[in-house]
Amino acid sequence: MAQNDHPHFMRISEVIATTGIPKSSIYAKLSDTNDEFPRPRRLGPRSVAWMSDEVYNWMRSRVAT
């Protein structure tokens, strides 16, 4: 079964482990309006997470280019 068959919320530590991109680079990508890196979802007042299927789709798009 593929990782994204069951989409789930990924916290920053899981995004880092999955993509291999450092935390500072992830947040730099988020501040760049032209970057296509997935945006996190707000889960609460002090909590955000990424959708796993969006992260995996972004990774696939990097391989294709």
CHARMM internal coordinates of N, CA and C (Angstrom, degrees):
IC EDIT
DIST 1 N 1 CA 1.4434
DIST 1 CA 1 C 1.5312
ANGL 1 N 1 CA 1 C 108.84
DIST 1 C 2 N 1.3087
ANGL 1 CA 1 C 2 N 116.97
DIHE 1 N 1 CA 1 C 2 N 133.15
DIST 2 N 2 CA 1.4649
ANGL 1 C 2 N 2 CA 121.55
DIHE 1 CA 1 C 2 N 2 CA -179.12
DIST 2 CA 2 C 1.5210
ANGL 2 N 2 CA 2 C 110.90
DIHE 1 C 2 N 2 CA 2 C -72.57
DIST 2 C 3 N 1.3241
ANGL 2 CA 2 C 3 N 114.97
DIHE 2 N 2 CA 2 C 3 N 156.67
DIST 3 N 3 CA 1.4551
ANGL 2 C 3 N 3 CA 121.23
DIHE 2 CA 2 C 3 N 3 CA -178.94
DIST 3 CA 3 C 1.5223
ANGL 3 N 3 CA 3 C 112.76
DIHE 2 C 3 N 3 CA 3 C -57.37
DIST 3 C 4 N 1.3267
ANGL 3 CA 3 C 4 N 117.86
DIHE 3 N 3 CA 3 C 4 N -35.49
DIST 4 N 4 CA 1.4548
ANGL 3 C 4 N 4 CA 119.87
DIHE 3 CA 3 C 4 N 4 CA -173.31
DIST 4 CA 4 C 1.5227
ANGL 4 N 4 CA 4 C 113.97
DIHE 3 C 4 N 4 CA 4 C -98.25
DIST 4 C 5 N 1.3284
ANGL 4 CA 4 C 5 N 118.53
DIHE 4 N 4 CA 4 C 5 N 14.98
DIST 5 N 5 CA 1.4600
ANGL 4 C 5 N 5 CA 120.28
DIHE 4 CA 4 C 5 N 5 CA 175.84
DIST 5 CA 5 C 1.5225
ANGL 5 N 5 CA 5 C 111.00
DIHE 4 C 5 N 5 CA 5 C -65.64
DIST 5 C 6 N 1.3042
ANGL 5 CA 5 C 6 N 116.33
DIHE 5 N 5 CA 5 C 6 N -27.97
DIST 6 N 6 CA 1.4600
ANGL 5 C 6 N 6 CA 122.17
DIHE 5 CA 5 C 6 N 6 CA 179.06
DIST 6 CA 6 C 1.5276
ANGL 6 N 6 CA 6 C 107.91
DIHE 5 C 6 N 6 CA 6 C -126.84
DIST 6 C 7 N 1.3352
ANGL 6 CA 6 C 7 N 116.81
DIHE 6 N 6 CA 6 C 7 N 88.34
DIST 7 N 7 CA 1.4646
ANGL 6 C 7 N 7 CA 119.07
DIHE 6 CA 6 C 7 N 7 CA -178.68
DIST 7 CA 7 C 1.5273
ANGL 7 N 7 CA 7 C 111.50
DIHE 6 C 7 N 7 CA 7 C -55.86
DIST 7 C 8 N 1.3110
ANGL 7 CA 7 C 8 N 114.92
DIHE 7 N 7 CA 7 C 8 N 142.83
DIST 8 N 8 CA 1.4571
ANGL 7 C 8 N 8 CA 120.19
DIHE 7 CA 7 C 8 N 8 CA 179.45
DIST 8 CA 8 C 1.5192
ANGL 8 N 8 CA 8 C 108.82
DIHE 7 C 8 N 8 CA 8 C -147.13
DIST 8 C 9 N 1.3106
ANGL 8 CA 8 C 9 N 116.09
DIHE 8 N 8 CA 8 C 9 N 166.75
DIST 9 N 9 CA 1.4570
ANGL 8 C 9 N 9 CA 120.69
DIHE 8 CA 8 C 9 N 9 CA 176.38
DIST 9 CA 9 C 1.5206
ANGL 9 N 9 CA 9 C 109.19
DIHE 8 C 9 N 9 CA 9 C -77.46
DIST 9 C 10 N 1.3255
ANGL 9 CA 9 C 10 N 115.74
DIHE 9 N 9 CA 9 C 10 N 135.46
DIST 10 N 10 CA 1.4570
ANGL 9 C 10 N 10 CA 122.06
DIHE 9 CA 9 C 10 N 10 CA 177.14
DIST 10 CA 10 C 1.5215
ANGL 10 N 10 CA 10 C 108.15
DIHE 9 C 10 N 10 CA 10 C -114.19
DIST 10 C 11 N 1.3137
ANGL 10 CA 10 C 11 N 117.01
DIHE 10 N 10 CA 10 C 11 N 126.59
DIST 11 N 11 CA 1.4610
ANGL 10 C 11 N 11 CA 121.09
DIHE 10 CA 10 C 11 N 11 CA 173.71
DIST 11 CA 11 C 1.5185
ANGL 11 N 11 CA 11 C 108.19
DIHE 10 C 11 N 11 CA 11 C -79.54
DIST 11 C 12 N 1.3104
ANGL 11 CA 11 C 12 N 116.83
DIHE 11 N 11 CA 11 C 12 N 168.02
DIST 12 N 12 CA 1.4557
ANGL 11 C 12 N 12 CA 121.13
DIHE 11 CA 11 C 12 N 12 CA -175.22
DIST 12 CA 12 C 1.5316
ANGL 12 N 12 CA 12 C 112.41
DIHE 11 C 12 N 12 CA 12 C -55.83
DIST 12 C 13 N 1.3150
ANGL 12 CA 12 C 13 N 117.90
DIHE 12 N 12 CA 12 C 13 N -37.65
DIST 13 N 13 CA 1.4713
ANGL 12 C 13 N 13 CA 119.85
DIHE 12 CA 12 C 13 N 13 CA -179.53
DIST 13 CA 13 C 1.5261
ANGL 13 N 13 CA 13 C 111.24
DIHE 12 C 13 N 13 CA 13 C -63.29
DIST 13 C 14 N 1.3213
ANGL 13 CA 13 C 14 N 117.63
DIHE 13 N 13 CA 13 C 14 N -37.46
DIST 14 N 14 CA 1.4586
ANGL 13 C 14 N 14 CA 120.83
DIHE 13 CA 13 C 14 N 14 CA 178.74
DIST 14 CA 14 C 1.5263
ANGL 14 N 14 CA 14 C 111.13
DIHE 13 C 14 N 14 CA 14 C -73.14
DIST 14 C 15 N 1.3358
ANGL 14 CA 14 C 15 N 117.38
DIHE 14 N 14 CA 14 C 15 N -36.42
DIST 15 N 15 CA 1.4700
ANGL 14 C 15 N 15 CA 120.90
DIHE 14 CA 14 C 15 N 15 CA 176.17
DIST 15 CA 15 C 1.5265
ANGL 15 N 15 CA 15 C 109.40
DIHE 14 C 15 N 15 CA 15 C -62.37
DIST 15 C 16 N 1.3209
ANGL 15 CA 15 C 16 N 117.08
DIHE 15 N 15 CA 15 C 16 N -43.78
DIST 16 N 16 CA 1.4644
ANGL 15 C 16 N 16 CA 121.76
DIHE 15 CA 15 C 16 N 16 CA 178.30
DIST 16 CA 16 C 1.5326
ANGL 16 N 16 CA 16 C 110.09
DIHE 15 C 16 N 16 CA 16 C -61.34
DIST 16 C 17 N 1.3164
ANGL 16 CA 16 C 17 N 117.34
DIHE 16 N 16 CA 16 C 17 N -48.09
DIST 17 N 17 CA 1.4680
ANGL 16 C 17 N 17 CA 121.34
DIHE 16 CA 16 C 17 N 17 CA -178.87
DIST 17 CA 17 C 1.5252
ANGL 17 N 17 CA 17 C 111.57
DIHE 16 C 17 N 17 CA 17 C -64.74
DIST 17 C 18 N 1.3122
ANGL 17 CA 17 C 18 N 117.31
DIHE 17 N 17 CA 17 C 18 N -36.57
DIST 18 N 18 CA 1.4628
ANGL 17 C 18 N 18 CA 121.51
DIHE 17 CA 17 C 18 N 18 CA -177.27
DIST 18 CA 18 C 1.5175
ANGL 18 N 18 CA 18 C 112.04
DIHE 17 C 18 N 18 CA 18 C -75.07
DIST 18 C 19 N 1.3270
ANGL 18 CA 18 C 19 N 116.84
DIHE 18 N 18 CA 18 C 19 N -44.00
DIST 19 N 19 CA 1.4688
ANGL 18 C 19 N 19 CA 120.23
DIHE 18 CA 18 C 19 N 19 CA -175.55
DIST 19 CA 19 C 1.5218
ANGL 19 N 19 CA 19 C 113.41
DIHE 18 C 19 N 19 CA 19 C -89.68
DIST 19 C 20 N 1.3286
ANGL 19 CA 19 C 20 N 116.84
DIHE 19 N 19 CA 19 C 20 N -25.49
DIST 20 N 20 CA 1.4564
ANGL 19 C 20 N 20 CA 120.16
DIHE 19 CA 19 C 20 N 20 CA -174.99
DIST 20 CA 20 C 1.5175
ANGL 20 N 20 CA 20 C 112.76
DIHE 19 C 20 N 20 CA 20 C 78.38
DIST 20 C 21 N 1.3269
ANGL 20 CA 20 C 21 N 116.29
DIHE 20 N 20 CA 20 C 21 N 11.86
DIST 21 N 21 CA 1.4672
ANGL 20 C 21 N 21 CA 121.51
DIHE 20 CA 20 C 21 N 21 CA -179.40
DIST 21 CA 21 C 1.5214
ANGL 21 N 21 CA 21 C 108.56
DIHE 20 C 21 N 21 CA 21 C -97.63
DIST 21 C 22 N 1.3352
ANGL 21 CA 21 C 22 N 117.66
DIHE 21 N 21 CA 21 C 22 N 132.15
DIST 22 N 22 CA 1.4735
ANGL 21 C 22 N 22 CA 120.01
DIHE 21 CA 21 C 22 N 22 CA 179.19
DIST 22 CA 22 C 1.5280
ANGL 22 N 22 CA 22 C 112.20
DIHE 21 C 22 N 22 CA 22 C -64.12
DIST 22 C 23 N 1.3113
ANGL 22 CA 22 C 23 N 115.39
DIHE 22 N 22 CA 22 C 23 N 155.04
DIST 23 N 23 CA 1.4629
ANGL 22 C 23 N 23 CA 122.65
DIHE 22 CA 22 C 23 N 23 CA -178.55
DIST 23 CA 23 C 1.5286
ANGL 23 N 23 CA 23 C 111.73
DIHE 22 C 23 N 23 CA 23 C -54.48
DIST 23 C 24 N 1.3169
ANGL 23 CA 23 C 24 N 116.96
DIHE 23 N 23 CA 23 C 24 N -45.03
DIST 24 N 24 CA 1.4678
ANGL 23 C 24 N 24 CA 120.02
DIHE 23 CA 23 C 24 N 24 CA -178.38
DIST 24 CA 24 C 1.5305
ANGL 24 N 24 CA 24 C 111.42
DIHE 23 C 24 N 24 CA 24 C -62.58
DIST 24 C 25 N 1.3274
ANGL 24 CA 24 C 25 N 117.05
DIHE 24 N 24 CA 24 C 25 N -36.71
DIST 25 N 25 CA 1.4639
ANGL 24 C 25 N 25 CA 120.84
DIHE 24 CA 24 C 25 N 25 CA 178.95
DIST 25 CA 25 C 1.5273
ANGL 25 N 25 CA 25 C 111.34
DIHE 24 C 25 N 25 CA 25 C -71.02
DIST 25 C 26 N 1.3155
ANGL 25 CA 25 C 26 N 116.99
DIHE 25 N 25 CA 25 C 26 N -36.25
DIST 26 N 26 CA 1.4678
ANGL 25 C 26 N 26 CA 120.11
DIHE 25 CA 25 C 26 N 26 CA 177.11
DIST 26 CA 26 C 1.5206
ANGL 26 N 26 CA 26 C 109.62
DIHE 25 C 26 N 26 CA 26 C -61.97
DIST 26 C 27 N 1.3281
ANGL 26 CA 26 C 27 N 117.09
DIHE 26 N 26 CA 26 C 27 N -47.63
DIST 27 N 27 CA 1.4605
ANGL 26 C 27 N 27 CA 119.68
DIHE 26 CA 26 C 27 N 27 CA -179.58
DIST 27 CA 27 C 1.5244
ANGL 27 N 27 CA 27 C 111.76
DIHE 26 C 27 N 27 CA 27 C -68.73
DIST 27 C 28 N 1.3305
ANGL 27 CA 27 C 28 N 118.18
DIHE 27 N 27 CA 27 C 28 N -29.65
DIST 28 N 28 CA 1.4675
ANGL 27 C 28 N 28 CA 120.64
DIHE 27 CA 27 C 28 N 28 CA 174.40
DIST 28 CA 28 C 1.5289
ANGL 28 N 28 CA 28 C 109.76
DIHE 27 C 28 N 28 CA 28 C -66.00
DIST 28 C 29 N 1.3264
ANGL 28 CA 28 C 29 N 116.97
DIHE 28 N 28 CA 28 C 29 N -40.11
DIST 29 N 29 CA 1.4607
ANGL 28 C 29 N 29 CA 120.68
DIHE 28 CA 28 C 29 N 29 CA 177.11
DIST 29 CA 29 C 1.5308
ANGL 29 N 29 CA 29 C 110.73
DIHE 28 C 29 N 29 CA 29 C -62.66
DIST 29 C 30 N 1.3182
ANGL 29 CA 29 C 30 N 117.05
DIHE 29 N 29 CA 29 C 30 N -37.33
DIST 30 N 30 CA 1.4596
ANGL 29 C 30 N 30 CA 120.74
DIHE 29 CA 29 C 30 N 30 CA -179.32
DIST 30 CA 30 C 1.5273
ANGL 30 N 30 CA 30 C 111.75
DIHE 29 C 30 N 30 CA 30 C -68.58
DIST 30 C 31 N 1.3295
ANGL 30 CA 30 C 31 N 116.75
DIHE 30 N 30 CA 30 C 31 N -30.49
DIST 31 N 31 CA 1.4620
ANGL 30 C 31 N 31 CA 118.86
DIHE 30 CA 30 C 31 N 31 CA -179.89
DIST 31 CA 31 C 1.5283
ANGL 31 N 31 CA 31 C 111.92
DIHE 30 C 31 N 31 CA 31 C -81.38
DIST 31 C 32 N 1.3288
ANGL 31 CA 31 C 32 N 117.13
DIHE 31 N 31 CA 31 C 32 N -15.20
DIST 32 N 32 CA 1.4649
ANGL 31 C 32 N 32 CA 121.93
DIHE 31 CA 31 C 32 N 32 CA 177.40
DIST 32 CA 32 C 1.5229
ANGL 32 N 32 CA 32 C 108.76
DIHE 31 C 32 N 32 CA 32 C -86.57
DIST 32 C 33 N 1.3229
ANGL 32 CA 32 C 33 N 117.06
DIHE 32 N 32 CA 32 C 33 N 111.52
DIST 33 N 33 CA 1.4728
ANGL 32 C 33 N 33 CA 120.64
DIHE 32 CA 32 C 33 N 33 CA -175.92
DIST 33 CA 33 C 1.5250
ANGL 33 N 33 CA 33 C 112.22
DIHE 32 C 33 N 33 CA 33 C -67.44
DIST 33 C 34 N 1.3370
ANGL 33 CA 33 C 34 N 118.02
DIHE 33 N 33 CA 33 C 34 N -18.59
DIST 34 N 34 CA 1.4649
ANGL 33 C 34 N 34 CA 120.77
DIHE 33 CA 33 C 34 N 34 CA 179.75
DIST 34 CA 34 C 1.5240
ANGL 34 N 34 CA 34 C 112.91
DIHE 33 C 34 N 34 CA 34 C -89.50
DIST 34 C 35 N 1.3312
ANGL 34 CA 34 C 35 N 117.35
DIHE 34 N 34 CA 34 C 35 N -9.79
DIST 35 N 35 CA 1.4642
ANGL 34 C 35 N 35 CA 120.24
DIHE 34 CA 34 C 35 N 35 CA -179.27
DIST 35 CA 35 C 1.5208
ANGL 35 N 35 CA 35 C 109.57
DIHE 34 C 35 N 35 CA 35 C -80.74
DIST 35 C 36 N 1.3098
ANGL 35 CA 35 C 36 N 115.88
DIHE 35 N 35 CA 35 C 36 N 142.13
DIST 36 N 36 CA 1.4642
ANGL 35 C 36 N 36 CA 121.18
DIHE 35 CA 35 C 36 N 36 CA -176.86
DIST 36 CA 36 C 1.5197
ANGL 36 N 36 CA 36 C 113.56
DIHE 35 C 36 N 36 CA 36 C -95.66
DIST 36 C 37 N 1.3368
ANGL 36 CA 36 C 37 N 117.06
DIHE 36 N 36 CA 36 C 37 N 11.96
DIST 37 N 37 CA 1.4628
ANGL 36 C 37 N 37 CA 119.36
DIHE 36 CA 36 C 37 N 37 CA 178.91
DIST 37 CA 37 C 1.5211
ANGL 37 N 37 CA 37 C 109.20
DIHE 36 C 37 N 37 CA 37 C -61.01
DIST 37 C 38 N 1.3434
ANGL 37 CA 37 C 38 N 118.18
DIHE 37 N 37 CA 37 C 38 N 137.20
DIST 38 N 38 CA 1.4673
ANGL 37 C 38 N 38 CA 120.76
DIHE 37 CA 37 C 38 N 38 CA -177.34
DIST 38 CA 38 C 1.5245
ANGL 38 N 38 CA 38 C 112.47
DIHE 37 C 38 N 38 CA 38 C -58.10
DIST 38 C 39 N 1.3002
ANGL 38 CA 38 C 39 N 114.89
DIHE 38 N 38 CA 38 C 39 N 144.35
DIST 39 N 39 CA 1.4583
ANGL 38 C 39 N 39 CA 121.64
DIHE 38 CA 38 C 39 N 39 CA 178.67
DIST 39 CA 39 C 1.5279
ANGL 39 N 39 CA 39 C 109.44
DIHE 38 C 39 N 39 CA 39 C -89.31
DIST 39 C 40 N 1.3300
ANGL 39 CA 39 C 40 N 116.65
DIHE 39 N 39 CA 39 C 40 N 143.28
DIST 40 N 40 CA 1.4723
ANGL 39 C 40 N 40 CA 119.14
DIHE 39 CA 39 C 40 N 40 CA 177.74
DIST 40 CA 40 C 1.5193
ANGL 40 N 40 CA 40 C 110.94
DIHE 39 C 40 N 40 CA 40 C -73.87
DIST 40 C 41 N 1.3148
ANGL 40 CA 40 C 41 N 115.28
DIHE 40 N 40 CA 40 C 41 N 159.50
DIST 41 N 41 CA 1.4661
ANGL 40 C 41 N 41 CA 122.57
DIHE 40 CA 40 C 41 N 41 CA 176.03
DIST 41 CA 41 C 1.5235
ANGL 41 N 41 CA 41 C 108.57
DIHE 40 C 41 N 41 CA 41 C -104.13
DIST 41 C 42 N 1.2962
ANGL 41 CA 41 C 42 N 117.10
DIHE 41 N 41 CA 41 C 42 N 140.19
DIST 42 N 42 CA 1.4602
ANGL 41 C 42 N 42 CA 121.02
DIHE 41 CA 41 C 42 N 42 CA 177.15
DIST 42 CA 42 C 1.5321
ANGL 42 N 42 CA 42 C 108.18
DIHE 41 C 42 N 42 CA 42 C -79.56
DIST 42 C 43 N 1.3251
ANGL 42 CA 42 C 43 N 115.62
DIHE 42 N 42 CA 42 C 43 N 123.49
DIST 43 N 43 CA 1.4648
ANGL 42 C 43 N 43 CA 121.16
DIHE 42 CA 42 C 43 N 43 CA 179.06
DIST 43 CA 43 C 1.5276
ANGL 43 N 43 CA 43 C 111.37
DIHE 42 C 43 N 43 CA 43 C -99.75
DIST 43 C 44 N 1.2938
ANGL 43 CA 43 C 44 N 116.53
DIHE 43 N 43 CA 43 C 44 N -23.09
DIST 44 N 44 CA 1.4564
ANGL 43 C 44 N 44 CA 122.47
DIHE 43 CA 43 C 44 N 44 CA -179.12
DIST 44 CA 44 C 1.5081
ANGL 44 N 44 CA 44 C 108.74
DIHE 43 C 44 N 44 CA 44 C -167.00
DIST 44 C 45 N 1.3108
ANGL 44 CA 44 C 45 N 117.72
DIHE 44 N 44 CA 44 C 45 N -175.54
DIST 45 N 45 CA 1.4592
ANGL 44 C 45 N 45 CA 120.01
DIHE 44 CA 44 C 45 N 45 CA -176.90
DIST 45 CA 45 C 1.5289
ANGL 45 N 45 CA 45 C 113.91
DIHE 44 C 45 N 45 CA 45 C -61.54
DIST 45 C 46 N 1.3169
ANGL 45 CA 45 C 46 N 117.92
DIHE 45 N 45 CA 45 C 46 N -29.07
DIST 46 N 46 CA 1.4696
ANGL 45 C 46 N 46 CA 121.27
DIHE 45 CA 45 C 46 N 46 CA -179.18
DIST 46 CA 46 C 1.5224
ANGL 46 N 46 CA 46 C 112.13
DIHE 45 C 46 N 46 CA 46 C -129.13
DIST 46 C 47 N 1.3150
ANGL 46 CA 46 C 47 N 116.85
DIHE 46 N 46 CA 46 C 47 N 28.50
DIST 47 N 47 CA 1.4588
ANGL 46 C 47 N 47 CA 120.01
DIHE 46 CA 46 C 47 N 47 CA -173.31
DIST 47 CA 47 C 1.5280
ANGL 47 N 47 CA 47 C 110.74
DIHE 46 C 47 N 47 CA 47 C -140.30
DIST 47 C 48 N 1.3427
ANGL 47 CA 47 C 48 N 115.84
DIHE 47 N 47 CA 47 C 48 N 128.43
DIST 48 N 48 CA 1.4590
ANGL 47 C 48 N 48 CA 121.34
DIHE 47 CA 47 C 48 N 48 CA 174.44
DIST 48 CA 48 C 1.5257
ANGL 48 N 48 CA 48 C 108.86
DIHE 47 C 48 N 48 CA 48 C -131.10
DIST 48 C 49 N 1.3195
ANGL 48 CA 48 C 49 N 115.08
DIHE 48 N 48 CA 48 C 49 N 158.55
DIST 49 N 49 CA 1.4642
ANGL 48 C 49 N 49 CA 121.00
DIHE 48 CA 48 C 49 N 49 CA 177.09
DIST 49 CA 49 C 1.5235
ANGL 49 N 49 CA 49 C 108.60
DIHE 48 C 49 N 49 CA 49 C -155.12
DIST 49 C 50 N 1.3151
ANGL 49 CA 49 C 50 N 115.12
DIHE 49 N 49 CA 49 C 50 N 156.89
DIST 50 N 50 CA 1.4575
ANGL 49 C 50 N 50 CA 121.88
DIHE 49 CA 49 C 50 N 50 CA 178.00
DIST 50 CA 50 C 1.5166
ANGL 50 N 50 CA 50 C 109.03
DIHE 49 C 50 N 50 CA 50 C -101.33
DIST 50 C 51 N 1.3241
ANGL 50 CA 50 C 51 N 116.83
DIHE 50 N 50 CA 50 C 51 N 149.45
DIST 51 N 51 CA 1.4601
ANGL 50 C 51 N 51 CA 121.12
DIHE 50 CA 50 C 51 N 51 CA 173.60
DIST 51 CA 51 C 1.5266
ANGL 51 N 51 CA 51 C 107.89
DIHE 50 C 51 N 51 CA 51 C -79.70
DIST 51 C 52 N 1.3150
ANGL 51 CA 51 C 52 N 116.46
DIHE 51 N 51 CA 51 C 52 N 127.41
DIST 52 N 52 CA 1.4643
ANGL 51 C 52 N 52 CA 120.66
DIHE 51 CA 51 C 52 N 52 CA -175.15
DIST 52 CA 52 C 1.5197
ANGL 52 N 52 CA 52 C 112.30
DIHE 51 C 52 N 52 CA 52 C -59.75
DIST 52 C 53 N 1.3312
ANGL 52 CA 52 C 53 N 117.98
DIHE 52 N 52 CA 52 C 53 N -40.33
DIST 53 N 53 CA 1.4602
ANGL 52 C 53 N 53 CA 119.40
DIHE 52 CA 52 C 53 N 53 CA -178.61
DIST 53 CA 53 C 1.5285
ANGL 53 N 53 CA 53 C 111.47
DIHE 52 C 53 N 53 CA 53 C -63.58
DIST 53 C 54 N 1.3352
ANGL 53 CA 53 C 54 N 118.07
DIHE 53 N 53 CA 53 C 54 N -33.86
DIST 54 N 54 CA 1.4594
ANGL 53 C 54 N 54 CA 120.70
DIHE 53 CA 53 C 54 N 54 CA 177.55
DIST 54 CA 54 C 1.5275
ANGL 54 N 54 CA 54 C 111.16
DIHE 53 C 54 N 54 CA 54 C -69.34
DIST 54 C 55 N 1.3166
ANGL 54 CA 54 C 55 N 117.00
DIHE 54 N 54 CA 54 C 55 N -38.46
DIST 55 N 55 CA 1.4648
ANGL 54 C 55 N 55 CA 120.91
DIHE 54 CA 54 C 55 N 55 CA 178.58
DIST 55 CA 55 C 1.5338
ANGL 55 N 55 CA 55 C 109.79
DIHE 54 C 55 N 55 CA 55 C -65.71
DIST 55 C 56 N 1.3318
ANGL 55 CA 55 C 56 N 117.29
DIHE 55 N 55 CA 55 C 56 N -46.66
DIST 56 N 56 CA 1.4658
ANGL 55 C 56 N 56 CA 120.54
DIHE 55 CA 55 C 56 N 56 CA -179.75
DIST 56 CA 56 C 1.5294
ANGL 56 N 56 CA 56 C 111.30
DIHE 55 C 56 N 56 CA 56 C -65.37
DIST 56 C 57 N 1.3368
ANGL 56 CA 56 C 57 N 117.54
DIHE 56 N 56 CA 56 C 57 N -38.11
DIST 57 N 57 CA 1.4720
ANGL 56 C 57 N 57 CA 119.84
DIHE 56 CA 56 C 57 N 57 CA 177.40
DIST 57 CA 57 C 1.5236
ANGL 57 N 57 CA 57 C 110.70
DIHE 56 C 57 N 57 CA 57 C -64.70
DIST 57 C 58 N 1.3356
ANGL 57 CA 57 C 58 N 117.12
DIHE 57 N 57 CA 57 C 58 N -39.28
DIST 58 N 58 CA 1.4636
ANGL 57 C 58 N 58 CA 120.90
DIHE 57 CA 57 C 58 N 58 CA 177.19
DIST 58 CA 58 C 1.5273
ANGL 58 N 58 CA 58 C 109.67
DIHE 57 C 58 N 58 CA 58 C -62.56
DIST 58 C 59 N 1.3213
ANGL 58 CA 58 C 59 N 117.20
DIHE 58 N 58 CA 58 C 59 N -43.42
DIST 59 N 59 CA 1.4616
ANGL 58 C 59 N 59 CA 120.66
DIHE 58 CA 58 C 59 N 59 CA 179.49
DIST 59 CA 59 C 1.5290
ANGL 59 N 59 CA 59 C 110.73
DIHE 58 C 59 N 59 CA 59 C -61.92
DIST 59 C 60 N 1.3210
ANGL 59 CA 59 C 60 N 117.28
DIHE 59 N 59 CA 59 C 60 N -42.64
DIST 60 N 60 CA 1.4690
ANGL 59 C 60 N 60 CA 120.76
DIHE 59 CA 59 C 60 N 60 CA 178.34
DIST 60 CA 60 C 1.5290
ANGL 60 N 60 CA 60 C 110.41
DIHE 59 C 60 N 60 CA 60 C -61.69
DIST 60 C 61 N 1.3297
ANGL 60 CA 60 C 61 N 117.49
DIHE 60 N 60 CA 60 C 61 N -38.31
DIST 61 N 61 CA 1.4587
ANGL 60 C 61 N 61 CA 120.52
DIHE 60 CA 60 C 61 N 61 CA -179.12
DIST 61 CA 61 C 1.5252
ANGL 61 N 61 CA 61 C 110.97
DIHE 60 C 61 N 61 CA 61 C -67.93
DIST 61 C 62 N 1.3229
ANGL 61 CA 61 C 62 N 118.59
DIHE 61 N 61 CA 61 C 62 N -27.77
DIST 62 N 62 CA 1.4543
ANGL 61 C 62 N 62 CA 121.84
DIHE 61 CA 61 C 62 N 62 CA 177.87
DIST 62 CA 62 C 1.5314
ANGL 62 N 62 CA 62 C 109.81
DIHE 61 C 62 N 62 CA 62 C -71.36
DIST 62 C 63 N 1.3137
ANGL 62 CA 62 C 63 N 117.33
DIHE 62 N 62 CA 62 C 63 N -35.24
DIST 63 N 63 CA 1.4688
ANGL 62 C 63 N 63 CA 121.36
DIHE 62 CA 62 C 63 N 63 CA 179.95
DIST 63 CA 63 C 1.5243
ANGL 63 N 63 CA 63 C 110.10
DIHE 62 C 63 N 63 CA 63 C -70.50
DIST 63 C 64 N 1.3254
ANGL 63 CA 63 C 64 N 115.92
DIHE 63 N 63 CA 63 C 64 N -36.12
DIST 64 N 64 CA 1.4619
ANGL 63 C 64 N 64 CA 120.74
DIHE 63 CA 63 C 64 N 64 CA -176.53
DIST 64 CA 64 C 1.5211
ANGL 64 N 64 CA 64 C 112.33
DIHE 63 C 64 N 64 CA 64 C -72.50
DIST 64 C 65 N 1.3440
ANGL 64 CA 64 C 65 N 117.88
DIHE 64 N 64 CA 64 C 65 N -18.39
DIST 65 N 65 CA 1.4801
ANGL 64 C 65 N 65 CA 118.65
DIHE 64 CA 64 C 65 N 65 CA -176.91
DIST 65 CA 65 C 1.4990
ANGL 65 N 65 CA 65 C 111.76
DIHE 64 C 65 N 65 CA 65 C -98.27
END
COOR INIT
IC SEED 1 N 1 CA 1 C
IC BUILD
